[in-house]
Amino acid sequence: MAYSVDFNLSPIMELELESLRGDDTAQDSMCQLIRVTGTGLESGSPETLEMEVLTTEGRDRLASHMSDVREQADERSEESMQTNLLVRTRWSAATLRVLSSMPSRSVGQQSRLEIISQCNIRSTQLRRYHRQTQDVSLSSRPSIRGYGIEADSEDVCEEETKRQELVNNLQSLSAGDRVRMLRATPLSLAEKTKLRKLVFSDKVGRSLLSSQVPCCSLLKRALYHILFGCLFIVSSLQLWQVALKRLGGRFGTGVLSYFLFIRTLLLFNVFLFLINGLFLVLPQAIHPPLHTPSSHRVTGLELFTGTGYLSNSVMFYGYYTNSTINTSCRPDEATAGTGCSTTSDPHMMAYNIPLAYFFTICITFFITGIVLVYSMSKSFGRSFRVFKSQGNLAIKVFCSWDFKVSKKMSVRLQSENITTQLKELLSEVKGGEEEKGRLSGMAVHLLAWSISLGSTFFCALGIHCFAKHMHLRRLENAEGEVSLVHEARLLALPGVVSCGNLLLPGLFNLVSWMENFNSPIVRLYVSIFRNLLLKVSILGVLCYHWLGKIAAEPQQHGLQCWESFVGQELYRFLLVDFIFTVLYTVFGEFIWKLFSQGVLRRRRKPVFDIARNVLELIYGQTLTWLGVLFTPLLPAVQILKLLLLFHMKKSSLLVNCQASRKPWRASQMSTLFISLLCFPSFLGATVSVTYTIWTIKPSSGCGPFRNLPFMFHSGKQWAQELKSTNPKLAWLNWVHSCLVENPLFLFLMAGVFLMVIYVQTQILDGQRKIISLLQEQIENEGKDKKFLITRLQAIHEKRQYPLSPSSRPQPQGSEV
């Protein structure tokens, strides 16, 4: 017994298509569904299909068949089953109707005819409004967005008729209202251009468009163009702006972060130079002391060693006096020990050199610490408030181009920059999917770290022994005549230290190549940490040698002014480090490029070593901070070094190097560099300078702190003088004793800095967790949408085919 069932669904489909009239996507989906259904129906009889009644044997066959289907279905995951249900060819008319009414589908899906109809009604309302209020000024006329009138879909006429009616209504308005209406119309640019031509096609419209533009609008446009040009000029005047764009676009954000770090260090040193120059160097240069002329023969090595005539200049600590400068002070009275008293005339302007020296150094370190903490917290915020790479990919592809760029050079730089950033994002996505290293690689890592730590330890030990040997040799030749060989021997210790800084990073790179890291950023972090251990070890040995041996026992080393000697040592270290950097750039990068391309026959150039170069910058800046107390003009030397280093490294990078084979995104490189500059570098220099000021006795024959037990007593002496001359200022003595002499204040300030850093990191960590939760919620919303569509389709199939699952239509290409 069979039932004849007619599957002629065209009237039903037509009704459902009529309900989905405004949604073009739904119409396309429904047309595909009709074609698929029609194809499946035509495979049977041309008119009807005969459905066989299920007998007992048919049920058995169906049960055995369904068991096989269940076994195959169990092998598939739930996600693949939902994906099959999400195929658009399987969506029913009811599902499509529900989807078309969703807010995400309805936004921007209005038909062009409906939009024109709505604009026509709004223009009519606007014209009626202007007829009632003729005296309303042009600036107070409302926009079409103020009218929320919706067109009835049942009364929609033909599109051309509506467009012509809209044109007629717009032509009756003023030129300003026409332009405002066209701007507010949610149509494409092509449709707006067509409507604009129709609206302003008549002579009256063209005359209105040309005559009714107010002078204030023209003036605003002119001012806007002038302001835009000024902003372009100001942006181009930023330090190395064009060069940084070029380097970032060609070599990526990792190399760009190195050059940005150079600019940051340059700004720090400019600040130090300005403060020291205004409050220390300039007053002492205006009132120079009477020093005996140097009897040393000028050989030219003084520029490298800091001895000779440079030792009796404003460059070093020993040149400065302990006098108080005022307007009646003569140069012969500003010598050491005499001073210029200001007690006779309290209204006379006086300048205390020891006090200015002490407070200038303290204030510069204090402000530098605040700026570093602020920069580090701001950099933390920028680096952790980043989205996932997948989201950044979409933003970079669709929203990264600046359409204001018109010059060929700017267009090329921007395209290179976007291309490099896309490569970095894709490599980050790919790198996140890579598997971790095997357990067998732990032995290789252990061997690599043993070699790195062992070489660092023996290098520091060798520098310590060589420093002791060189000072013994210097004591042997102290009573003899100063010769050229003796001056050149002063460069031996800086040369040995710079050789260690040059050779050991190459050994670390070889060890890193042996470890074979998959991720370039992991390799960079490991290299930075190993180079950091090397620099910290070397600086620790040198600080112990200078402050623990020479400053503690200057008479045993034959030094009358140990502060100037330490300043000269730091000056020599800074210059020799720059010389070795130049040699490495010329011979290490250029010669290696020629060797690899000429001898090894490799087409690729070497890759820029970010870890080595960044740690060299931090090493040089640490020397500068250590030497500010003993060499006030050392920041000027560092400024010249950074300027030359930037242009030299930029030229070497463009000629000798190329981008890495594995692009990577340096989203947290600037944060890492600022953190390393703050904690190991600035914190170590601050501890050393504080230890020198508070615990080491200054030299008795030179400098502004002569005849004082400690350097910070200059403030105490000044407070006592103020108390004796003016009893009303006695509270300054109490403030100095509580804030300066008491070390508890220093610990409190350090604790406040640490608390600020901790609170800022906790806030940023909370924001990062919130961002991750919101991203996860967005992903879950998408999964919920898929789940609801799947359930809606399943419910519809159950209602349409209640007999058996085998009677449901299968999608094309699916297996039963």
C-alpha positions in Angstrom: 0.0 0.0 0.0 1.5 3.3 -1.1 0.7 6.9 -0.6 0.9 9.4 -3.4 2.4 12.6 -2.0 2.7 15.8 -4.1 5.8 17.9 -3.5 4.8 20.9 -5.6 6.1 23.6 -3.2 6.2 26.5 -5.6 3.2 28.5 -4.0 4.6 28.1 -0.5 8.1 29.1 -1.7 6.6 32.2 -3.5 4.8 33.3 -0.3 8.0 32.9 1.8 10.1 34.7 -0.8 7.5 37.5 -0.7 8.1 37.8 3.0 11.8 38.0 2.5 11.6 40.7 -0.1 14.0 43.2 1.5 16.8 40.8 2.1 18.9 40.0 -1.0 21.0 37.5 0.9 18.0 35.6 2.0 16.6 35.6 -1.5 19.8 34.1 -2.9 19.8 31.5 -0.2 16.2 30.6 -0.9 16.8 30.4 -4.7 19.7 27.9 -4.0 17.4 25.9 -1.7 14.7 25.8 -4.4 17.2 24.6 -7.0 18.6 21.9 -4.7 15.1 20.7 -3.7 14.0 20.7 -7.4 17.0 18.7 -8.4 16.3 16.1 -5.6 12.6 15.9 -6.7 13.4 15.5 -10.4 15.4 12.4 -9.6 12.1 10.6 -8.9 9.0 10.5 -11.0 8.3 13.7 -13.0 5.0 14.5 -11.1 4.9 12.6 -7.8 6.9 10.3 -5.6 5.6 7.0 -4.3 6.4 6.5 -0.6 6.3 2.9 0.5 4.6 2.0 3.8 7.1 0.7 6.3 6.5 -3.0 6.8 8.3 -5.2 9.4 11.0 -6.1 6.9 11.4 -2.5 5.9 11.8 -1.5 9.5 14.5 -4.2 9.9 16.3 -3.0 6.9 15.9 0.6 8.0 17.2 -0.3 11.5 20.3 -2.1 10.2 20.9 0.8 7.9 20.5 3.3 10.7 22.9 1.4 12.9 25.6 1.7 10.2 24.8 5.4 9.9 25.1 5.8 13.7 28.5 4.1 13.7 29.7 6.5 11.0 28.1 9.4 12.8 29.9 8.5 16.1 33.2 8.9 14.4 32.4 12.5 13.5 32.8 15.2 16.2 30.0 17.4 17.4 31.6 20.4 15.7 31.6 18.8 12.3 27.9 17.8 12.7 27.1 21.4 13.5 29.1 22.5 10.5 27.1 20.3 8.3 23.9 21.7 9.7 25.2 25.2 9.1 25.5 24.6 5.3 23.4 27.3 3.7 22.0 24.9 1.2 20.3 23.0 4.0 18.6 26.0 5.6 14.9 25.9 5.4 12.6 28.8 4.6 11.6 29.3 8.2 15.3 29.4 9.2 16.0 32.0 6.6 13.1 34.0 7.7 14.3 34.1 11.3 17.9 34.9 10.1 16.7 37.8 7.9 15.0 39.4 10.9 18.1 39.2 13.1 19.6 42.7 13.9 23.0 41.7 12.4 21.3 40.8 9.1 18.9 43.8 9.0 21.6 46.5 9.5 22.7 47.8 6.1 20.5 45.4 4.2 17.8 47.9 3.3 17.0 48.0 -0.3 17.9 51.0 -2.4 14.3 51.7 -3.2 13.3 51.8 0.5 16.2 54.2 1.3 15.2 56.5 -1.6 11.6 56.4 -0.4 12.6 57.4 3.2 14.8 60.2 1.9 11.9 61.4 -0.3 9.6 61.6 2.7 12.2 63.3 4.8 13.0 65.9 2.1 9.2 66.6 1.8 9.0 67.1 5.5 12.0 69.3 5.5 10.6 71.5 2.7 7.3 71.9 4.6 9.3 72.9 7.7 11.2 75.6 5.8 8.0 77.0 4.4 6.7 77.5 7.9 10.0 79.0 9.2 11.4 81.2 6.5 13.5 83.3 8.9 15.5 80.5 10.3 19.2 80.9 9.5 21.1 78.3 7.6 23.1 77.2 10.6 20.0 76.3 12.6 18.3 74.2 9.9 17.8 70.6 11.0 19.4 67.6 9.3 17.5 64.8 7.9 18.6 62.6 10.8 16.2 64.4 13.0 13.2 62.9 11.2 12.6 59.3 12.1 9.8 58.8 9.5 9.8 55.3 8.0 8.3 54.5 4.7 5.6 52.0 4.5 6.8 49.0 2.4 3.4 48.5 1.0 3.2 52.0 -0.6 6.7 51.8 -2.2 6.5 52.8 -5.9 9.0 52.3 -8.6 12.6 53.3 -8.0 12.9 55.8 -10.9 9.7 57.5 -9.9 10.8 57.9 -6.3 14.3 59.1 -7.4 12.7 61.7 -9.6 10.4 62.8 -6.9 13.3 63.0 -4.5 15.3 65.1 -7.0 12.3 67.5 -7.4 12.0 67.9 -3.6 15.7 68.5 -3.2 15.8 71.1 -5.9 13.2 73.1 -4.0 15.6 73.4 -1.1 18.7 75.6 -0.6 22.1 74.5 -1.7 23.3 73.9 1.9 20.3 71.7 2.6 20.7 69.8 -0.6 24.3 69.0 0.3 23.4 68.1 3.9 20.6 65.8 2.7 22.9 64.0 0.2 25.6 63.5 2.9 23.1 62.0 5.3 21.6 59.6 2.8 22.7 56.0 3.5 23.6 55.2 -0.2 26.8 54.3 -2.0 29.1 56.9 -3.4 28.0 56.1 -7.0 24.3 56.7 -6.1 25.1 59.9 -4.3 27.1 61.2 -7.2 24.3 60.4 -9.6 21.8 62.1 -7.3 24.1 65.1 -7.0 24.3 65.5 -10.7 20.5 65.3 -11.0 19.9 67.7 -8.2 22.4 70.4 -9.4 21.8 69.8 -13.1 19.7 73.0 -13.6 21.3 76.4 -13.9 19.6 77.6 -10.7 21.1 74.7 -8.8 24.6 75.4 -10.1 24.3 79.1 -9.3 23.0 78.2 -5.8 25.9 75.8 -5.3 28.4 78.4 -6.4 26.8 81.5 -4.8 25.4 80.2 -1.5 28.6 78.9 -0.1 29.3 81.3 2.7 32.6 83.0 3.2 33.1 81.5 6.6 33.1 78.0 5.0 35.7 79.0 2.5 37.8 80.6 5.4 37.4 77.4 7.4 38.6 75.3 4.5 41.6 77.5 4.0 42.5 77.4 7.7 42.0 73.6 7.7 44.5 73.2 4.8 47.0 75.6 6.5 46.7 73.7 9.8 47.1 70.4 8.0 50.2 71.6 6.3 51.6 72.9 9.6 50.9 69.6 11.3 52.7 67.8 8.5 55.7 70.1 8.9 55.7 69.5 12.7 55.5 65.8 12.2 58.3 65.9 9.7 60.5 67.9 12.2 60.3 65.0 14.7 63.7 63.5 15.3 64.5 60.8 12.6 60.8 60.4 11.7 61.3 59.5 8.0 64.3 57.3 8.7 62.4 55.4 11.4 59.4 54.8 9.0 61.8 53.5 6.4 63.6 51.1 8.8 60.4 49.9 10.4 58.8 49.1 7.0 61.8 47.2 5.7 63.1 45.4 8.8 60.1 45.1 11.1 59.2 46.3 14.6 62.1 44.5 16.3 64.8 46.5 14.5 62.6 49.6 14.8 62.4 49.3 18.6 66.2 49.4 18.7 66.4 52.8 16.9 63.5 54.1 19.0 65.5 53.1 22.1 68.4 55.2 20.8 66.1 58.2 20.5 64.8 57.6 24.1 68.4 57.5 25.4 69.2 60.6 23.5 66.4 62.5 25.2 67.5 61.3 28.6 71.1 62.6 28.0 69.9 65.9 26.6 68.0 66.4 29.9 71.1 65.5 31.9 73.3 67.8 29.8 70.9 70.8 30.1 70.5 70.5 33.9 74.2 70.0 34.6 75.2 72.7 32.1 72.9 75.3 33.5 73.4 74.7 37.2 77.0 73.4 37.3 79.1 73.9 34.3 78.0 77.4 33.3 78.4 79.1 36.8 81.8 77.5 37.3 82.9 78.5 33.8 81.9 82.1 34.3 83.9 82.2 37.6 86.8 79.8 36.9 89.3 79.0 39.7 93.0 79.7 39.5 94.7 76.4 38.7 98.3 76.0 38.1 98.9 75.3 34.4 99.6 71.7 33.4 103.1 70.8 32.6 102.2 67.8 30.6 103.2 67.7 27.0 100.2 67.7 24.6 100.3 64.4 22.6 96.7 64.0 21.3 95.9 61.0 23.5 94.3 63.4 26.0 91.1 63.2 24.0 91.0 59.5 24.6 92.5 59.2 28.1 91.0 62.4 29.7 94.4 63.4 31.2 96.5 66.4 30.6 94.7 69.7 30.0 91.3 67.9 30.1 91.9 67.0 33.8 91.9 70.8 34.6 88.7 71.6 32.8 85.0 71.7 33.6 84.8 68.1 32.3 85.9 66.5 35.6 85.1 66.8 39.3 88.5 68.2 40.5 88.0 71.5 38.6 85.0 72.6 40.7 85.5 74.6 43.9 83.9 74.8 47.3 83.2 78.5 47.1 80.1 80.6 47.1 79.8 82.8 44.0 78.3 86.3 44.2 78.4 89.5 42.2 81.3 90.9 44.2 83.3 87.7 43.8 86.5 88.0 41.7 88.2 85.0 40.0 91.2 85.1 42.3 88.8 84.9 45.3 87.0 81.9 43.9 89.9 79.6 44.6 89.8 76.6 46.8 89.6 77.3 50.5 89.0 81.0 50.4 85.4 81.2 49.2 83.3 84.3 48.8 81.3 85.0 51.9 77.9 86.4 51.6 77.3 87.1 55.3 78.2 90.8 55.0 75.3 91.5 52.7 72.3 89.2 53.0 70.5 90.8 50.1 73.4 90.0 47.6 72.7 87.1 45.2 74.9 84.2 46.1 75.5 80.8 44.4 76.8 78.0 46.5 78.8 75.6 44.2 78.9 72.6 46.6 75.2 72.9 47.4 74.4 73.3 43.7 76.6 70.3 42.8 74.9 68.1 45.4 71.3 69.0 44.7 71.7 69.0 40.9 72.9 65.4 41.0 70.1 64.4 43.3 67.4 66.2 41.3 68.6 64.8 38.0 68.5 61.3 39.3 65.1 61.8 41.0 63.5 63.3 37.8 65.0 60.6 35.7 63.6 57.9 38.0 60.1 59.4 37.8 60.3 59.6 34.0 61.6 56.0 33.7 58.8 54.7 36.0 56.2 56.6 34.0 57.6 55.5 30.7 57.7 51.9 31.9 54.1 52.0 33.1 52.9 53.6 29.9 54.8 51.1 27.8 53.3 48.3 29.8 49.9 49.6 29.0 50.6 49.8 25.3 52.2 46.3 25.1 49.5 44.5 27.1 46.5 46.2 25.6 46.9 44.3 22.3 44.4 42.1 20.7 44.9 38.7 19.4 46.8 38.3 16.1 43.7 37.1 14.3 41.8 40.3 15.1 44.8 42.5 14.3 45.0 40.8 11.0 41.5 41.8 10.1 42.2 45.4 11.3 45.4 45.6 9.5 44.0 44.3 6.2 40.8 46.5 6.1 41.6 49.6 8.2 45.4 50.3 8.1 45.8 52.3 4.9 45.9 56.0 5.2 44.1 57.5 2.2 45.6 61.0 2.8 49.0 59.7 1.7 49.7 61.0 -1.8 53.5 61.2 -2.3 55.2 58.2 -3.9 57.8 57.8 -1.2 55.1 57.9 1.5 53.0 55.4 -0.3 55.9 53.0 -0.8 57.0 53.3 2.9 53.4 52.7 4.1 53.0 49.7 1.8 56.3 48.2 3.0 55.3 48.9 6.6 51.9 47.2 6.2 53.4 44.2 4.4 56.0 43.7 7.2 53.4 44.0 9.9 51.2 41.4 8.1 54.1 39.1 7.9 54.8 39.5 11.6 51.1 38.9 12.5 51.0 35.8 10.3 54.2 34.4 11.8 52.8 35.0 15.3 49.6 33.1 14.4 51.7 30.3 12.9 54.2 30.3 15.8 51.3 29.9 18.3 50.4 26.7 16.6 53.8 25.1 16.7 54.6 22.4 19.1 57.0 22.8 21.9 60.5 21.4 22.0 61.1 17.8 22.9 62.4 16.7 26.3 65.6 15.6 24.6 66.5 19.2 23.8 66.8 19.9 27.6 70.3 18.5 27.5 71.3 20.9 24.7 69.8 23.8 26.6 71.6 22.8 29.8 75.0 22.6 27.9 74.3 26.0 26.3 73.6 27.7 29.6 76.6 26.1 31.2 78.8 27.5 28.5 77.3 30.9 28.8 77.4 31.2 32.5 80.9 29.7 32.7 82.3 32.2 30.0 80.6 35.1 31.9 82.2 34.1 35.2 85.7 33.6 33.8 85.4 36.9 31.9 84.5 38.8 35.1 87.3 37.1 37.0 89.8 37.9 34.3 88.8 41.6 34.3 89.2 41.7 38.1 92.7 40.2 38.0 93.7 42.4 35.0 92.5 45.6 36.8 94.6 44.7 39.9 97.6 44.1 37.7 97.3 47.4 35.8 97.0 49.4 39.0 100.1 47.8 40.3 102.0 48.7 37.2 100.6 52.3 37.4 101.9 52.6 41.0 105.4 51.4 39.9 105.5 54.2 37.3 103.8 56.8 39.4 107.0 58.6 40.4 108.5 58.4 36.9 108.0 60.8 34.0 104.7 60.6 32.3 105.4 59.2 28.8 103.3 58.3 25.8 103.5 54.7 26.7 102.2 55.4 30.2 99.2 57.3 28.8 98.5 54.6 26.2 98.6 52.0 29.0 95.6 53.7 30.6 93.5 52.4 27.7 94.5 48.8 28.3 91.7 48.0 30.9 88.9 49.6 28.8 90.3 47.7 25.7 90.2 44.4 27.5 86.7 45.0 28.8 85.5 46.0 25.3 87.1 42.9 23.8 85.1 40.8 26.3 81.9 42.7 25.4 82.7 42.1 21.7 83.7 38.4 21.7 81.4 36.8 24.2 78.1 37.9 22.5 79.4 36.1 19.4 79.9 33.0 21.5 76.3 33.4 22.8 75.0 33.6 19.3 76.9 30.4 18.4 75.4 28.7 21.4 71.9 29.9 20.5 72.4 28.5 17.0 73.2 25.2 18.6 70.0 25.3 20.6 68.0 25.8 17.4 65.0 27.8 18.8 61.9 27.7 16.6 60.6 31.1 17.8 62.8 34.1 16.9 61.4 36.1 19.9 62.4 33.3 22.3 65.9 33.3 20.9 66.0 37.1 21.3 64.9 37.0 24.9 67.5 34.3 25.8 70.2 36.3 24.0 69.2 39.5 25.8 69.3 37.7 29.2 72.8 36.2 28.6 74.2 39.5 27.4 72.6 41.2 30.4 74.4 38.8 32.8 77.6 39.6 31.0 77.2 43.4 31.3 76.0 43.3 34.9 78.9 41.1 35.9 81.5 43.4 34.3 80.0 46.6 35.7 79.8 45.0 39.1 83.5 44.1 39.1 84.4 47.6 37.9 82.2 49.3 40.5 83.8 47.2 43.2 87.2 48.1 41.9 86.5 51.8 41.8 84.4 52.4 44.9 85.6 49.5 47.0 89.4 49.7 46.4 90.4 53.1 44.9 87.9 55.4 46.7 88.4 53.6 50.0 92.2 53.8 50.0 93.2 56.6 47.6 96.6 57.3 49.3 97.8 53.7 48.7 97.1 54.1 45.0 98.9 57.5 44.8 95.8 59.5 44.0 95.2 63.1 45.3 91.8 63.3 43.7 90.2 59.9 43.3 86.9 61.4 42.0 88.7 62.8 38.9 90.5 59.5 38.3 87.2 57.5 38.4 85.6 60.1 36.1 88.6 59.7 33.7 88.2 55.9 33.8 84.5 56.2 33.0 85.3 58.6 30.2 87.8 56.2 28.7 85.4 53.2 29.0 82.8 55.2 27.1 85.1 56.2 24.3 86.7 52.8 23.9 83.3 51.1 23.8 82.3 53.4 21.0 85.5 52.7 19.1 84.9 48.9 19.4 81.3 49.4 18.3 82.5 51.2 15.1 85.1 48.4 14.5 82.4 45.7 14.9 80.1 47.6 12.5 82.8 47.9 9.9 84.5 44.5 10.2 81.9 42.4 11.9 79.0 43.3 9.6 80.5 44.6 6.3 83.4 42.1 6.1 81.0 39.3 7.1 78.6 40.3 4.3 81.4 40.2 1.7 82.7 36.9 3.1 79.3 35.2 3.0 78.4 36.5 -0.5 81.9 36.1 -2.0 83.4 33.0 -0.4 80.4 31.1 1.0 78.3 32.0 -2.1 75.2 32.8 0.0 72.7 35.3 -1.4 71.4 36.2 2.0 73.0 39.0 4.1 73.5 38.7 7.9 70.6 39.6 10.3 70.8 42.6 12.6 71.7 41.4 16.1 69.2 43.2 18.3 70.3 41.7 21.6 73.9 42.7 21.3 73.3 46.2 20.1 70.6 46.9 22.7 72.8 45.7 25.6 75.6 47.9 24.3 73.3 50.9 24.5 72.3 50.0 28.1 75.9 49.4 29.0 77.0 52.8 27.7 74.0 54.6 29.4 74.9 52.9 32.7 78.5 54.2 32.4 77.0 57.7 31.8 74.8 57.6 34.9 77.7 56.3 37.0 80.0 59.1 35.7 77.6 62.1 36.1 78.8 62.6 39.7 82.5 62.6 38.7 82.2 63.9 35.1 79.3 66.4 34.8 79.9 66.8 31.0 79.8 63.0 30.3 76.2 63.2 29.0 77.5 65.5 26.2 79.9 62.8 25.2 77.1 60.3 25.2 74.9 62.6 23.1 77.6 62.7 20.4 78.1 59.0 20.6 74.3 58.3 20.1 74.0 60.7 17.2 76.9 59.0 15.4 75.8 55.6 16.4 72.3 56.1 14.9 73.5 57.2 11.5 76.2 54.6 11.4 73.9 51.7 12.4 71.2 52.9 10.0 73.7 52.9 7.0 75.1 49.6 8.0 71.6 48.1 8.4 70.5 49.3 4.9 73.8 48.1 3.2 74.9 45.0 5.2 71.9 43.5 6.7 68.5 42.2 5.8 65.2 41.2 7.5 64.9 38.0 9.4 63.7 34.9 7.6 61.1 34.4 10.3 59.3 37.7 10.8 58.1 38.3 14.3 56.1 41.0 16.0 57.9 42.9 18.7 54.8 44.0 20.6 56.7 44.1 24.0 60.2 45.0 22.9 60.0 48.6 24.0 58.6 47.6 27.4 61.5 45.1 27.8 64.1 47.7 26.9 62.7 50.4 29.2 62.5 47.8 32.0 66.1 46.8 31.6 67.1 50.4 31.5 65.2 51.1 34.7 66.0 48.1 36.9 69.5 46.8 36.3 70.9 50.0 34.8 69.4 53.0 36.5 68.8 51.2 39.8 72.4 50.0 39.9 73.8 53.4 39.0 71.6 55.1 41.6 72.7 52.7 44.3 76.4 53.3 43.4 76.0 57.1 43.4 74.0 57.0 46.6 76.7 54.9 48.3 79.4 57.3 47.1 77.5 60.4 48.4 76.5 58.9 51.8 79.4 56.6 52.8 82.7 57.5 51.0 84.8 60.4 52.2 85.6 62.9 49.4 89.1 64.0 48.6 90.6 66.7 50.8 92.5 68.5 48.0 90.0 68.9 45.2 86.4 69.2 44.3 83.5 71.1 45.8 83.2 68.7 48.8 86.8 69.0 50.1 87.2 69.2 53.9 83.8 67.5 54.4 83.4 64.1 56.0 80.8 63.1 53.4 79.3 64.8 50.3 75.8 65.2 51.7 77.2 67.3 54.5 77.3 70.3 52.1 73.5 70.6 52.6 73.9 70.4 56.3 76.6 73.1 56.3 74.4 75.4 54.2 71.4 74.9 56.5 73.5 75.8 59.5 74.7 79.0 57.8 71.2 79.9 57.1 70.2 79.3 60.7 73.0 81.5 61.9 72.2 84.4 59.5 68.5 84.1 59.6 66.9 82.3 62.6 63.5 82.2 60.8 64.9 79.6 58.4 65.9 77.2 61.2 63.3 74.8 60.1 65.4 74.1 56.9 68.0 72.5 59.1 65.4 70.2 60.6 64.1 69.3 57.1 67.6 68.5 55.9 68.4 66.3 58.8 65.1 64.4 58.4 64.9 64.1 54.7 68.5 64.1 53.5 70.6 62.7 56.3 68.1 60.1 57.4 68.4 57.0 55.1 64.8 56.1 56.0 63.6 58.7 53.6 65.5 57.1 50.7 63.9 53.7 51.6 60.5 55.3 51.7 61.0 56.9 48.3 62.2 53.6 46.9 59.2 51.9 48.5 56.8 54.4 46.9 58.3 53.8 43.5 58.0 50.1 43.9 54.4 50.4 45.0 53.5 52.6 42.1 55.1 50.1 39.7 53.3 47.2 41.4 49.9 48.9 41.4 50.3 49.9 37.8 51.2 46.3 36.8 48.3 44.9 38.7 45.9 47.4 37.0 47.3 46.4 33.6 47.0 42.8 34.5 43.4 43.2 35.4 42.7 45.1 32.2 44.4 42.3 30.2 42.2 39.7 31.9 39.1 41.8 31.2 40.1 42.0 27.6 40.7 38.3 27.3 37.3 37.6 29.0 35.6 40.0 26.5 37.3 38.3 23.6 36.2 34.9 24.9 32.7 36.2 25.3 32.7 37.4 21.7 33.8 34.0 20.6 31.1 32.4 22.7 28.5 34.7 21.2 29.5 33.3 17.8 29.3 29.8 19.0 25.9 30.5 20.5 24.7 31.8 17.2 25.9 28.7 15.4 24.3 26.5 18.0 20.9 28.3 17.8 20.9 28.1 14.0 21.7 24.4 14.2 18.9 23.8 16.7 16.4 25.9 14.7 17.2 23.9 11.6 17.0 20.6 13.5 13.6 21.5 14.9 12.3 22.5 11.5 13.4 19.2 10.0 11.7 17.2 12.8 8.5 19.1 12.2 8.7 18.8 8.4 9.8 15.1 8.3 8.4 13.4 11.4 8.6 9.9 10.0 12.2 9.0 9.8 15.6 10.7 9.4 16.1 8.9 6.1 13.3 10.9 4.5 15.0 14.2 5.1 16.7 15.8 2.2 20.5 15.4 2.2 22.9 18.2 1.2 24.8 17.9 -2.0 28.0 15.9 -1.6 27.1 14.3 1.8 27.3 10.6 2.5 24.4 8.6 3.9 
